[in-house]
Amino acid sequence: MRNSSKTKEVLIYIGLAIWMIVNLFPVYWMFTFSLKSNPEIFGDNVIGLPKEWLWSNYTTALHTGNMGLYFMNSAIVAISTIIITLCVALMATFALTRLIWKGRKTLNKFFMLGLTIPIHASIVPVYVTLSKLNMLNTYWALIIPYSAFSLAMAILVCVGFMNEIPRELDESACIDGCGVFGVFFRIIVPLMRPAVATVGIYTFLQCWNELMFANVFISKNALRTLPVGVQALSGQYTTEWGPIGAALVLATFPTLFVYIFLSKKIQESFIAGAIKG
């Protein structure tokens, strides 16, 4: 029995190691790709380490490709979208789960309809609306649509988590003199940190990697986001792929950084949803 259990354990670790290598290989390949020249990228050394480490590709991406400016634009859009989405989602979830009023279940179903609408299916009406409001070529042209399309998933996650918070806490706070806003800010919001982390990462990834809206709604070079900036690095006749790889590494690093520091909160949120009921 001990030998069989040890064998199973070894097989599990081997499987996990293989799975880790499969998932980490694209990161390794992208990093080495960013330090190579075109002849090396399209030659025999596709997977191996660079023969000559071209750190100048990063300089080219940052200065010639304006990746620093595009990075800042993406950060402004993503952070603003996360703040708006979280504020609206938390308040809407509180009203849907803790307050008793007619039609709240119907409204919740209405919010969930947003999950069935592909974000890019609405590109034409959103473009027309933003054009009439003179909001094209502004940060708001991206922040408002991103927030609107992130709201359904945010409410779904927050509702599942908030339902797990005992209502006795609300009653105790009311007895101690807290009003509705006091219960919300002092009791509910601090206990919603795992859900906030989950929504924050989901919204961040959606905003950070989105290309179509950013390409259509923004035409000014000074307001471009990272995906559009990376796309602009490709030339009409020839393309230096090393700087593009460097730009992709710079664009990927924030997502890895955010997930590493917030992954525990996401796991807590998933566990809370799993034991619901």
Legacy VTK file of the C-alpha trace (Angstrom):
# vtk DataFile Version 3.0
C-alpha trace
ASCII
DATASET POLYDATA
POINTS 277 float
0.000 0.000 0.000
2.809 2.420 0.853
4.599 1.696 -2.406
1.436 2.272 -4.430
0.715 5.557 -2.645
4.292 6.733 -3.230
4.033 5.762 -6.891
0.817 7.782 -7.243
2.458 10.726 -5.529
5.466 10.564 -7.853
3.204 10.376 -10.908
1.212 13.354 -9.682
4.392 15.413 -9.244
5.639 14.363 -12.674
2.323 15.395 -14.233
2.400 18.750 -12.415
5.992 19.325 -13.530
5.055 18.654 -17.160
2.047 20.950 -16.854
4.256 23.692 -15.369
6.778 23.378 -18.205
4.015 23.542 -20.823
2.607 26.723 -19.251
5.968 28.407 -18.669
7.404 27.650 -22.108
5.520 30.502 -23.875
6.939 32.957 -21.311
10.469 31.624 -21.887
10.036 31.702 -25.672
8.696 35.268 -25.638
11.594 36.473 -23.485
14.277 34.861 -25.672
12.410 36.004 -28.796
12.660 39.609 -27.566
16.465 39.421 -27.469
17.080 38.048 -30.949
17.556 39.523 -34.408
15.411 38.682 -37.418
17.915 36.194 -38.944
18.099 34.324 -35.623
14.328 34.341 -35.096
13.638 32.862 -38.525
16.761 30.689 -38.585
17.636 27.441 -36.865
17.799 28.936 -33.354
14.076 29.463 -32.821
13.799 27.894 -29.364
17.344 28.177 -28.020
18.945 31.054 -26.146
20.094 34.059 -28.209
23.608 33.870 -29.590
23.820 37.632 -29.160
21.655 39.163 -26.434
20.153 42.247 -28.064
19.028 44.310 -25.084
18.833 47.205 -27.533
15.456 45.778 -28.638
14.001 47.048 -25.358
15.509 50.490 -25.930
14.017 50.536 -29.411
10.598 49.509 -28.106
10.596 52.125 -25.336
11.942 55.101 -27.282
11.373 54.539 -31.001
8.149 52.585 -30.455
6.849 54.912 -27.667
6.016 51.926 -25.467
6.502 54.039 -22.353
3.721 56.410 -23.427
1.425 53.553 -24.465
2.131 51.779 -21.187
1.014 54.863 -19.247
-2.155 55.188 -21.366
-3.066 51.548 -20.756
-2.440 51.987 -17.034
-4.708 55.065 -16.860
-7.507 53.299 -18.728
-7.187 50.033 -16.779
-6.988 51.604 -13.309
-9.897 53.975 -13.998
-12.010 51.096 -15.331
-11.238 48.921 -12.304
-12.201 51.683 -9.859
-15.487 52.468 -11.638
-16.401 48.794 -12.090
-15.697 47.914 -8.460
-17.600 50.897 -7.053
-20.692 50.258 -9.181
-20.565 46.464 -8.756
-20.216 46.586 -4.962
-23.053 49.090 -4.541
-25.315 47.217 -6.970
-24.561 43.899 -5.266
-25.331 45.367 -1.845
-28.680 46.613 -3.117
-29.462 43.279 -4.781
-28.506 41.009 -1.865
-28.935 42.961 1.401
-31.839 45.306 0.718
-35.415 44.081 0.289
-37.307 45.756 -2.539
-39.610 44.699 -5.342
-37.956 43.810 -8.635
-34.433 43.179 -7.334
-34.331 39.624 -8.714
-35.532 40.841 -12.096
-32.882 43.550 -12.130
-30.215 41.001 -11.241
-31.286 38.877 -14.235
-31.128 42.009 -16.392
-27.536 42.594 -15.303
-26.654 38.968 -16.094
-27.839 39.465 -19.679
-24.617 41.397 -20.152
-22.732 38.106 -20.033
-24.474 36.967 -23.217
-23.490 40.008 -25.319
-20.074 39.789 -27.051
-18.211 43.014 -26.406
-17.240 43.551 -30.043
-20.787 42.950 -31.341
-21.705 46.412 -30.071
-18.785 48.271 -31.633
-20.930 50.185 -34.180
-23.612 51.538 -31.781
-20.980 52.357 -29.174
-18.921 54.205 -31.789
-21.960 56.211 -32.941
-22.880 57.090 -29.357
-19.363 58.192 -28.460
-19.144 60.223 -31.663
-22.359 62.105 -30.877
-21.060 62.799 -27.353
-17.708 64.059 -28.758
-15.868 61.494 -26.651
-13.802 59.800 -29.360
-10.030 60.149 -28.947
-10.331 60.513 -25.187
-9.633 58.135 -22.330
-13.371 58.002 -21.626
-13.969 56.441 -25.039
-12.367 53.303 -23.634
-13.084 53.600 -19.905
-16.885 53.785 -20.254
-17.325 50.765 -22.613
-14.801 48.677 -20.675
-16.585 49.431 -17.399
-20.004 48.670 -18.863
-18.971 45.303 -20.283
-17.084 44.315 -17.116
-20.031 45.044 -14.847
-22.019 41.825 -15.445
-19.153 39.516 -14.469
-18.245 41.768 -11.542
-21.789 41.616 -10.143
-21.919 37.834 -10.676
-18.751 37.335 -8.619
-19.748 39.819 -5.921
-23.279 38.417 -5.512
-21.964 34.891 -4.954
-19.483 36.115 -2.363
-21.751 38.591 -0.572
-24.425 35.939 -0.093
-21.900 34.047 2.057
-21.537 36.945 4.501
-23.873 36.302 7.473
-26.729 38.755 7.730
-26.308 38.682 11.510
-23.330 40.990 11.005
-25.629 43.565 9.420
-28.110 43.263 12.275
-25.371 43.629 14.901
-24.031 46.713 13.159
-27.523 48.241 13.007
-27.992 47.603 16.730
-24.698 49.420 17.363
-26.004 52.436 15.473
-24.776 51.888 11.912
-26.984 52.992 9.047
-27.067 51.516 5.554
-23.870 53.297 4.521
-22.150 52.314 7.738
-22.978 48.642 7.206
-21.766 48.856 3.621
-18.457 50.610 4.214
-17.555 49.201 7.642
-18.841 45.617 7.415
-19.424 44.506 3.824
-16.600 46.162 1.886
-13.760 44.940 4.173
-15.087 41.356 3.949
-15.302 41.535 0.148
-11.554 41.775 -0.449
-11.214 38.344 -2.156
-14.057 39.183 -4.521
-12.567 42.623 -5.129
-9.248 40.992 -6.072
-10.982 38.605 -8.467
-12.969 41.348 -10.171
-9.919 43.582 -10.275
-7.769 41.000 -12.072
-10.550 40.025 -14.477
-11.237 43.660 -15.366
-7.538 44.465 -15.623
-6.875 41.629 -18.073
-9.887 42.553 -20.175
-8.797 46.205 -20.437
-5.077 45.592 -20.759
-5.344 43.138 -23.666
-8.269 44.637 -25.592
-7.403 45.738 -29.136
-10.520 46.320 -31.237
-12.124 49.140 -29.244
-8.749 50.811 -28.670
-7.966 50.641 -32.385
-11.348 52.018 -33.515
-12.121 54.629 -30.853
-8.610 56.091 -30.561
-6.777 57.528 -33.565
-4.444 59.963 -31.801
-0.952 58.565 -31.333
-0.638 60.218 -27.911
-3.641 58.244 -26.569
-2.857 54.798 -27.980
-2.815 51.838 -25.609
-0.252 49.029 -25.550
-1.998 46.530 -27.879
-2.392 49.216 -30.557
1.179 50.372 -30.008
2.532 46.845 -30.412
0.527 46.458 -33.615
1.984 49.730 -34.927
5.538 48.377 -34.589
5.070 46.132 -37.609
6.282 47.810 -40.809
4.612 47.912 -44.186
7.428 46.102 -46.014
9.853 44.870 -43.353
9.392 44.272 -39.638
11.951 44.049 -36.848
10.456 41.337 -34.683
12.881 41.692 -31.783
11.472 45.053 -30.605
7.943 43.642 -30.986
8.927 40.771 -28.688
10.384 43.291 -26.230
7.115 45.259 -26.291
5.167 42.062 -25.647
7.355 41.279 -22.625
6.773 44.779 -21.244
3.033 44.405 -21.829
2.893 40.960 -20.184
4.889 41.761 -17.049
2.143 43.779 -15.254
-0.385 40.947 -15.646
2.032 38.443 -14.096
2.905 40.878 -11.324
-0.749 41.567 -10.449
-1.722 37.897 -10.459
1.228 36.817 -8.278
0.266 39.265 -5.542
-3.502 38.717 -5.736
-3.746 34.995 -6.523
-4.472 34.047 -2.886
-7.449 36.405 -2.791
-8.804 34.817 -5.979
-8.513 31.338 -4.464
-10.415 32.518 -1.377
-13.158 33.882 -3.606
-13.454 30.619 -5.550
-13.608 28.601 -2.304
-16.347 30.861 -0.954
-18.354 30.303 -4.124
-17.797 26.541 -3.992
-19.313 26.179 -0.495
-22.285 28.375 -1.305
-25.592 27.041 -0.037
LINES 1 278
277 0 1 2 3 4 5 6 7 8 9 10 11 12 13 14 15 16 17 18 19 20 21 22 23 24 25 26 27 28 29 30 31 32 33 34 35 36 37 38 39 40 41 42 43 44 45 46 47 48 49 50 51 52 53 54 55 56 57 58 59 60 61 62 63 64 65 66 67 68 69 70 71 72 73 74 75 76 77 78 79 80 81 82 83 84 85 86 87 88 89 90 91 92 93 94 95 96 97 98 99 100 101 102 103 104 105 106 107 108 109 110 111 112 113 114 115 116 117 118 119 120 121 122 123 124 125 126 127 128 129 130 131 132 133 134 135 136 137 138 139 140 141 142 143 144 145 146 147 148 149 150 151 152 153 154 155 156 157 158 159 160 161 162 163 164 165 166 167 168 169 170 171 172 173 174 175 176 177 178 179 180 181 182 183 184 185 186 187 188 189 190 191 192 193 194 195 196 197 198 199 200 201 202 203 204 205 206 207 208 209 210 211 212 213 214 215 216 217 218 219 220 221 222 223 224 225 226 227 228 229 230 231 232 233 234 235 236 237 238 239 240 241 242 243 244 245 246 247 248 249 250 251 252 253 254 255 256 257 258 259 260 261 262 263 264 265 266 267 268 269 270 271 272 273 274 275 276
